[in-house]
């Protein structure tokens, strides 16, 4: 044990000269006793100190040799199969070239078909119209239906179609499919025929996809058809004044479509076919505006000739007056006295206008008089609160405010 400790100290002095810290005697004895308890095995601290590094180098050499063997085996196998691999690469390149050519031909054919295929403006096409189904309670729906072919137009380049998409067909009724095919054929052959008064919901007009190459045209058509459909629904619900307002709004939108088409597409800027389709589009929008102008005129004459309809504008005026009075009371509570005063004056003006209408019975006249009296009282109270002190009231202030 003493000999081994001496040799350990000798090795420690050598390590200390190299800059490595010297381990203590207790550490050396403990390590040697744990690792080599048998005294027959001659083991020194130097052997213990160097053994981990030796083992690491041996393991690293083994790993490198193993990797080299694997790599050499793979290279040998690749050399044996190089001929087969080259054949597979050549076949793959040929298949990719063939597929690329097929895709290019299909895409070119699809673009050409999309440019020349007429698109029917109908409730189920391009979301340009609203179809009301009488069997389903006059419900409105828009957008492309299942199985319909529609065109996605590139808005950046005029007249260029990006895709021609066919929607997947679901389980559909054969009769419905037959009717849709007949309608499509009618729309393709009778593109110049615009809708009449009974055909306002199903416009059979064909235009090329290059005409509607900007999204605001689609939105304008959609908005106009929605407004017109709401007007027809209100007319059936006997809300005649609201229906009249919607008819006039629809006419305004259709005229806006005409102006937009005139500004965007002038004669000579496009091909002959496109110019012809633009003319058809103009005639359709013009005929729709005339249709709803006629509807508005008929509705106006009906309201004027029917005595039972006169309660509708009176009810609207009364509702507006009550609403203004409620808003004025809320403003008065929060301290907005000037705003409340203006609203009370507006409610008083509406009440005065309603009281001079013909056909108002005595009970309604009493209610209106009470309302007017309350409105005047509230206006006077607000004037007293916002008026300056009596000593500071000048003659000009008296004249200006009616004192």
BAMIDREN-973829 format. One record per residue (C-alpha): residue number from 0; residue in one letter; x, y, z. Coordinates in steps of 0.5 Angstrom, whole numbers, plus 500, padded with zeros to 3 digits. Each point is the difference from the previous one (the first is absolute). Layout:
REM residues N
   resi   resn     x     y     z
    NUM      A     X     Y     Z
...
REM end
This chain:
REM residues 403
   resi   resn     x     y     z
      0      X   500   500   500
      1      X   506   505   502
      2      X   503   498   493
      3      X   494   502   496
      4      X   499   506   504
      5      X   507   502   499
      6      X   499   499   492
      7      X   494   504   500
      8      X   503   506   503
      9      X   506   499   495
     10      X   494   500   495
     11      X   497   506   503
     12      X   506   504   500
     13      X   501   499   493
     14      X   493   502   499
     15      X   501   506   504
     16      X   506   503   496
     17      X   495   499   494
     18      X   495   505   503
     19      X   495   494   502
     20      X   498   501   508
     21      X   503   494   504
     22      X   495   496   503
     23      X   500   498   508
     24      X   503   494   503
     25      X   493   498   503
     26      X   497   501   493
     27      X   506   495   497
     28      X   499   495   505
     29      X   492   500   500
     30      X   500   499   492
     31      X   506   495   500
     32      X   496   496   506
     33      X   493   500   496
     34      X   503   499   493
     35      X   505   494   502
     36      X   498   497   507
     37      X   504   494   498
     38      X   508   501   502
     39      X   502   495   495
     40      X   498   505   494
     41      X   505   505   500
     42      X   497   507   498
     43      X   502   507   501
     44      X   497   507   499
     45      X   503   501   494
     46      X   497   494   497
     47      X   493   503   502
     48      X   501   507   498
     49      X   502   498   493
     50      X   495   494   499
     51      X   493   504   499
     52      X   504   504   494
     53      X   502   493   497
     54      X   494   497   500
     55      X   496   506   497
     56      X   506   500   494
     57      X   499   493   499
     58      X   492   501   500
     59      X   501   505   495
     60      X   504   496   496
     61      X   495   494   500
     62      X   495   505   498
     63      X   504   503   494
     64      X   502   493   498
     65      X   492   498   500
     66      X   498   506   496
     67      X   505   499   495
     68      X   498   493   499
     69      X   493   502   499
     70      X   502   505   495
     71      X   504   495   496
     72      X   495   495   500
     73      X   494   505   498
     74      X   505   503   494
     75      X   501   493   498
     76      X   493   498   500
     77      X   499   507   496
     78      X   505   498   495
     79      X   497   494   499
     80      X   493   503   499
     81      X   502   506   496
     82      X   498   498   493
     83      X   493   498   503
     84      X   499   507   504
     85      X   502   504   493
     86      X   495   496   497
     87      X   495   502   505
     88      X   502   508   500
     89      X   499   500   492
     90      X   493   497   501
     91      X   498   505   505
     92      X   502   506   496
     93      X   496   497   494
     94      X   494   499   504
     95      X   501   507   503
     96      X   501   504   494
     97      X   494   496   497
     98      X   495   502   506
     99      X   503   507   499
    100      X   498   500   493
    101      X   493   497   502
    102      X   499   506   505
    103      X   502   505   495
    104      X   495   498   495
    105      X   494   499   505
    106      X   501   507   503
    107      X   501   503   493
    108      X   493   497   498
    109      X   497   502   506
    110      X   502   507   500
    111      X   498   500   492
    112      X   493   497   502
    113      X   499   505   506
    114      X   501   506   495
    115      X   495   498   495
    116      X   495   497   505
    117      X   494   504   501
    118      X   498   501   507
    119      X   493   501   502
    120      X   497   505   504
    121      X   495   496   505
    122      X   499   500   507
    123      X   505   494   500
    124      X   506   503   496
    125      X   505   505   503
    126      X   496   502   506
    127      X   496   505   495
    128      X   493   499   502
    129      X   495   498   506
    130      X   496   494   498
    131      X   493   500   504
    132      X   497   493   501
    133      X   492   501   501
    134      X   500   493   503
    135      X   505   501   505
    136      X   497   506   503
    137      X   503   505   495
    138      X   507   499   503
    139      X   506   503   496
    140      X   506   497   498
    141      X   506   502   496
    142      X   507   497   498
    143      X   501   494   495
    144      X   496   494   501
    145      X   503   492   501
    146      X   503   498   493
    147      X   500   507   497
    148      X   506   502   495
    149      X   502   507   502
    150      X   506   504   498
    151      X   505   503   505
    152      X   502   507   497
    153      X   507   503   501
    154      X   499   507   502
    155      X   507   502   499
    156      X   500   499   492
    157      X   494   502   496
    158      X   497   494   496
    159      X   504   495   503
    160      X   497   494   504
    161      X   504   496   505
    162      X   496   494   501
    163      X   494   496   497
    164      X   497   496   506
    165      X   495   495   500
    166      X   497   499   507
    167      X   499   493   502
    168      X   493   497   499
    169      X   496   497   506
    170      X   494   496   500
    171      X   495   504   496
    172      X   494   499   497
    173      X   500   497   493
    174      X   494   505   498
    175      X   504   506   503
    176      X   506   498   496
    177      X   496   500   494
    178      X   496   507   501
    179      X   507   503   502
    180      X   503   497   493
    181      X   494   503   496
    182      X   501   507   504
    183      X   507   500   498
    184      X   499   498   493
    185      X   494   506   500
    186      X   505   505   503
    187      X   506   498   495
    188      X   495   501   493
    189      X   496   506   503
    190      X   505   504   503
    191      X   497   506   497
    192      X   493   499   503
    193      X   500   505   506
    194      X   495   498   506
    195      X   493   503   500
    196      X   496   502   506
    197      X   499   492   502
    198      X   507   498   498
    199      X   503   505   505
    200      X   503   495   504
    201      X   502   495   495
    202      X   504   504   495
    203      X   503   496   494
    204      X   505   505   497
    205      X   507   497   498
    206      X   506   504   501
    207      X   507   498   499
    208      X   505   499   506
    209      X   504   506   498
    210      X   495   505   501
    211      X   499   499   507
    212      X   507   501   502
    213      X   500   504   506
    214      X   497   498   506
    215      X   495   507   501
    216      X   496   498   494
    217      X   498   493   504
    218      X   499   504   506
    219      X   495   505   497
    220      X   496   495   496
    221      X   499   496   507
    222      X   498   506   504
    223      X   495   503   495
    224      X   497   493   499
    225      X   500   499   508
    226      X   497   507   501
    227      X   495   499   494
    228      X   498   493   503
    229      X   499   503   507
    230      X   495   505   497
    231      X   496   495   497
    232      X   500   496   506
    233      X   497   507   504
    234      X   495   501   495
    235      X   497   493   501
    236      X   500   501   508
    237      X   497   507   498
    238      X   505   504   503
    239      X   499   505   494
    240      X   505   506   502
    241      X   506   495   501
    242      X   499   497   494
    243      X   499   506   496
    244      X   507   503   503
    245      X   503   493   498
    246      X   498   500   493
    247      X   503   507   499
    248      X   506   498   503
    249      X   500   494   495
    250      X   499   505   495
    251      X   506   504   502
    252      X   505   494   501
    253      X   498   498   493
    254      X   501   507   497
    255      X   507   500   503
    256      X   502   493   497
    257      X   498   503   493
    258      X   505   506   502
    259      X   505   495   502
    260      X   500   496   494
    261      X   500   507   496
    262      X   506   502   503
    263      X   504   494   501
    264      X   499   497   493
    265      X   499   505   494
    266      X   499   498   493
    267      X   506   497   496
    268      X   504   498   507
    269      X   499   493   499
    270      X   498   495   495
    271      X   494   500   496
    272      X   497   494   504
    273      X   501   503   506
    274      X   497   507   498
    275      X   494   496   498
    276      X   499   497   507
    277      X   501   507   503
    278      X   494   502   496
    279      X   496   495   502
    280      X   502   501   508
    281      X   498   507   499
    282      X   493   498   497
    283      X   499   496   506
    284      X   502   505   505
    285      X   496   505   496
    286      X   494   495   500
    287      X   500   498   507
    288      X   500   508   502
    289      X   494   501   496
    290      X   497   494   503
    291      X   500   503   507
    292      X   499   507   498
    293      X   493   497   498
    294      X   499   496   506
    295      X   501   507   504
    296      X   495   504   496
    297      X   495   494   501
    298      X   501   500   507
    299      X   500   507   501
    300      X   493   501   496
    301      X   498   494   505
    302      X   502   503   506
    303      X   496   507   498
    304      X   494   496   498
    305      X   499   496   506
    306      X   497   503   506
    307      X   502   494   505
    308      X   508   502   498
    309      X   500   507   502
    310      X   501   497   508
    311      X   507   498   497
    312      X   504   507   500
    313      X   496   502   506
    314      X   502   494   504
    315      X   507   501   497
    316      X   500   508   502
    317      X   497   498   507
    318      X   506   495   501
    319      X   505   505   499
    320      X   497   505   504
    321      X   500   495   506
    322      X   507   498   499
    323      X   503   507   499
    324      X   496   502   507
    325      X   504   494   503
    326      X   507   502   498
    327      X   498   507   502
    328      X   499   497   507
    329      X   506   496   500
    330      X   504   506   498
    331      X   497   504   506
    332      X   501   495   505
    333      X   508   500   498
    334      X   500   507   500
    335      X   500   502   492
    336      X   495   505   501
    337      X   501   503   493
    338      X   500   494   496
    339      X   494   498   504
    340      X   496   507   499
    341      X   502   498   492
    342      X   497   494   500
    343      X   494   502   504
    344      X   499   505   495
    345      X   500   495   494
    346      X   495   496   504
    347      X   495   506   501
    348      X   501   501   492
    349      X   498   493   499
    350      X   494   500   504
    351      X   498   507   497
    352      X   500   497   493
    353      X   496   494   502
    354      X   495   504   504
    355      X   498   503   493
    356      X   499   494   496
    357      X   493   498   498
    358      X   497   493   503
    359      X   503   501   507
    360      X   494   499   505
    361      X   499   504   506
    362      X   503   495   505
    363      X   507   500   496
    364      X   499   508   500
    365      X   500   500   507
    366      X   506   496   501
    367      X   504   504   495
    368      X   498   506   504
    369      X   502   497   506
    370      X   507   499   497
    371      X   500   507   497
    372      X   499   503   507
    373      X   505   495   503
    374      X   505   502   495
    375      X   499   507   501
    376      X   501   500   508
    377      X   507   496   499
    378      X   502   505   495
    379      X   499   506   505
    380      X   503   496   506
    381      X   506   499   496
    382      X   500   507   498
    383      X   500   502   507
    384      X   505   496   502
    385      X   505   502   495
    386      X   498   508   500
    387      X   505   505   503
    388      X   498   504   507
    389      X   495   505   499
    390      X   504   506   501
    391      X   505   498   494
    392      X   494   499   495
    393      X   501   505   495
    394      X   496   503   495
    395      X   503   496   494
    396      X   499   493   504
    397      X   493   502   501
    398      X   499   501   493
    399      X   504   494   498
    400      X   497   495   504
    401      X   493   503   500
    402      X   499   502   507
REM end
